[in-house]
Amino acid sequence: MKPFTLGTVLDYRKRTEDEIQREMVSIRTSRDALVLEKENEERELARLIDEMGDAKCRDIVVSDLILYEACIRRKKRDIVDVDKKINEVEARIRRQEKKLVKARRDRRALEIVRDNRENEEKHRRKQAEERFLDEVGVIGFGGKK
């Protein structure tokens, strides 16, 4: 079994952070698609309104006018529905952003701990090497007498 080290934990944290970022991209892509859908619905609504205005200038049957109004109401409902979906997706984005910030903060904290441990280990090794060299120097100096 692989020993438990900070490197292992850092790798896990990095993978978690990457996964959250991929989810963010996916969510943002879906938001962009919804925004595009809303723009298309709004263009369609404007077209229907213009078409109805043109039809009013000409002779129009009441049933056609009622049909235009029904289509316009439906488009307005569709736009409201898409707006709700966009708001939900933006709420998901905000939640994911909070998760991402937390994951980055956790990973950075572990990197600092790892760096501190590495620096402490280097310092200990340097001290041990200095003690060894001092001991060798003393032994060597003492042996010449």
Summary of the structure (lengths in Angstrom):
residues: 145
radius of gyration: 34.1
end to end distance: 53.6
largest distance: 125.5
contacts: 344
relative contact order: 0.11
helix: 92%
strand: 0%
